[in-house]
Amino acid sequence: MTTETILKIMPHCRPEFVAPLSDAMTEFSIFTQRQQAAFLAQVAHESGETRYTLELATGIAYEGRLDLGNDRPGDGVHYKGRGLLQITGKANYATFGKALNLDLLTHPELLEAPAGACRSAAYFWHLHGLNELADADLFGSITKRINGGFNGIDSRLHYWLAARAALGVTP
């Protein structure tokens, strides 16, 4: 993936994210143009074109959320959304840390750095089987798996169309 291509999709992408994005897509087998277009579109929306790798909200809303593994006071704030797809909750940090060989329970901030942010997003993509949905052009289903609904769908579709054009995806 070239810098020029990524900038056609995300004009405000920070330069230090270009190589890690490409490496993460390779590491987690995001290979086809449809897969890459859908992945980059979701990343662009969720991260504000790589500007945000730490959730802006405080994380208080996640306190006591046992479904996220937040079983101790302070877990919600400590394990709020990080990475390009906003990994949230102590249980997810433990799962992703093991898969990525990173100590995310002790150092959650590793998901804010380019390599951790990109690898966590690509691992999320892989873990949730999103390549298959991307190859079938089921972008709405991808959005629902990432977001739980269709929050920001207009923005996501804008990036998806830009990514498809940049990567030469035809209908």
C-alpha positions as CSV (number, residue, x, y, z in Angstrom):
1,M,0.0,0.0,0.0
2,T,1.6,3.3,-1.1
3,T,1.4,6.6,0.7
4,E,-0.2,8.1,-2.3
5,T,-3.0,5.5,-2.2
6,I,-3.7,6.0,1.5
7,L,-3.7,9.7,1.1
8,K,-6.4,9.5,-1.6
9,I,-8.5,7.7,1.0
10,M,-7.5,9.6,4.1
11,P,-6.0,13.0,3.1
12,H,-5.2,13.7,6.8
13,C,-3.5,10.4,7.6
14,R,-0.4,10.9,9.7
15,P,2.7,9.8,7.8
16,E,3.9,7.6,10.6
17,F,0.8,5.4,10.1
18,V,1.4,4.5,6.4
19,A,3.9,1.7,6.8
20,P,2.3,0.2,9.9
21,L,-1.1,0.1,8.2
22,S,0.4,-1.7,5.2
23,D,2.3,-4.1,7.4
24,A,-0.8,-4.8,9.6
25,M,-2.9,-5.6,6.5
26,T,-0.2,-8.0,5.3
27,E,0.2,-9.6,8.8
28,F,-3.6,-10.3,9.1
29,S,-4.2,-11.2,5.4
30,I,-6.2,-8.2,4.3
31,F,-5.2,-8.7,0.7
32,T,-7.9,-8.1,-1.8
33,Q,-8.8,-4.6,-3.0
34,R,-12.3,-5.0,-1.6
35,Q,-10.9,-6.1,1.8
36,Q,-8.4,-3.2,1.8
37,A,-11.0,-0.6,0.8
38,A,-13.5,-1.7,3.5
39,F,-10.8,-1.9,6.1
40,L,-9.3,1.5,5.3
41,A,-12.7,3.1,5.2
42,Q,-13.7,1.8,8.6
43,V,-10.3,2.8,10.0
44,A,-10.6,6.3,8.5
45,H,-14.0,6.9,10.1
46,E,-13.2,5.4,13.5
47,S,-9.9,7.2,13.9
48,G,-10.5,10.5,12.2
49,E,-8.0,9.5,9.5
50,T,-5.5,8.3,12.2
51,R,-5.8,11.5,14.2
52,Y,-7.3,9.7,17.2
53,T,-6.0,6.5,18.7
54,L,-7.4,7.2,22.2
55,E,-11.1,7.6,22.7
56,L,-12.1,11.2,23.5
57,A,-14.6,10.2,26.2
58,T,-13.3,9.6,29.7
59,G,-14.3,5.9,29.8
60,I,-16.5,6.4,32.9
61,A,-19.3,4.9,30.9
62,Y,-17.4,1.6,30.9
63,E,-17.0,1.4,34.7
64,G,-18.5,-1.9,36.0
65,R,-19.2,-3.2,32.5
66,L,-18.6,-6.9,33.3
67,D,-19.4,-7.7,29.6
68,L,-16.1,-5.9,28.8
69,G,-14.2,-7.5,31.7
70,N,-14.1,-4.3,33.7
71,D,-14.5,-5.8,37.2
72,R,-12.4,-3.3,39.2
73,P,-12.9,0.4,39.9
74,G,-11.0,2.4,37.3
75,D,-11.1,-0.3,34.6
76,G,-13.4,1.7,32.4
77,V,-11.1,4.7,32.3
78,H,-7.9,2.6,32.1
79,Y,-9.2,0.4,29.3
80,K,-11.3,2.8,27.3
81,G,-11.1,2.8,23.5
82,R,-7.7,2.7,21.9
83,G,-6.3,1.9,18.5
84,L,-7.6,2.7,15.1
85,L,-10.8,0.7,15.7
86,Q,-11.1,1.6,19.4
87,I,-10.5,-1.6,21.3
88,T,-12.4,-1.3,24.6
89,G,-12.5,-3.1,27.9
90,K,-10.1,-5.1,30.0
91,A,-11.1,-8.5,28.5
92,N,-10.4,-7.2,25.0
93,Y,-7.1,-5.8,26.0
94,A,-6.2,-9.2,27.5
95,T,-7.3,-11.0,24.3
96,F,-5.6,-8.6,21.9
97,G,-2.4,-8.4,24.1
98,K,-2.0,-12.2,23.9
99,A,-2.6,-12.3,20.2
100,L,-0.3,-9.3,19.4
101,N,2.3,-10.3,22.0
102,L,2.0,-7.0,23.8
103,D,1.4,-6.4,27.6
104,L,-1.7,-4.3,27.1
105,L,-3.0,-4.9,30.6
106,T,0.0,-3.1,32.1
107,H,0.6,-0.8,29.1
108,P,-2.7,-0.1,27.4
109,E,-1.0,3.0,25.8
110,L,0.7,0.7,23.4
111,L,-2.5,0.7,21.3
112,E,-2.0,4.5,20.8
113,A,1.3,4.1,19.0
114,P,1.2,3.5,15.2
115,A,2.2,-0.1,15.2
116,G,-0.1,-1.2,18.1
117,A,-3.0,0.9,16.7
118,C,-2.7,-0.6,13.2
119,R,-2.0,-4.2,14.3
120,S,-5.0,-4.1,16.8
121,A,-7.3,-2.9,14.0
122,A,-6.2,-5.5,11.6
123,Y,-6.4,-8.2,14.3
124,F,-10.0,-7.1,15.1
125,W,-10.8,-7.4,11.4
126,H,-9.3,-10.9,11.2
127,L,-10.9,-12.0,14.5
128,H,-14.4,-11.0,13.4
129,G,-14.1,-12.5,9.9
130,L,-14.6,-9.2,8.1
131,N,-12.6,-10.2,4.9
132,E,-15.5,-12.4,3.8
133,L,-18.0,-9.6,4.3
134,A,-15.7,-7.2,2.4
135,D,-15.3,-9.5,-0.5
136,A,-19.1,-9.8,-0.7
137,D,-19.5,-6.0,-0.5
138,L,-21.5,-6.3,2.8
139,F,-20.3,-2.9,4.1
140,G,-23.3,-2.4,6.3
141,S,-22.7,-5.7,8.0
142,I,-19.0,-4.8,8.6
143,T,-20.1,-1.5,10.1
144,K,-22.5,-3.2,12.5
145,R,-19.8,-5.7,13.7
146,I,-17.4,-2.8,14.4
147,N,-19.8,-0.3,15.8
148,G,-22.8,-2.4,17.0
149,G,-25.0,-0.3,14.7
150,F,-24.8,2.2,11.9
151,N,-23.3,5.2,13.7
152,G,-21.5,7.5,11.3
153,I,-22.7,5.5,8.2
154,D,-22.5,8.5,5.9
155,S,-18.9,9.1,6.8
156,R,-18.1,5.5,6.5
157,L,-19.7,5.2,3.1
158,H,-17.8,8.4,1.9
159,Y,-14.5,6.7,2.9
160,W,-15.5,3.4,1.3
161,L,-16.3,5.0,-2.0
162,A,-13.0,6.9,-1.9
163,A,-11.1,3.7,-1.1
164,R,-12.8,1.8,-3.8
165,A,-11.9,4.5,-6.3
166,A,-8.3,4.7,-5.1
167,L,-7.8,0.9,-5.2
168,G,-9.6,0.4,-8.5
169,V,-12.5,-1.6,-7.1
170,T,-15.2,-2.0,-9.7
171,P,-18.9,-3.0,-9.0
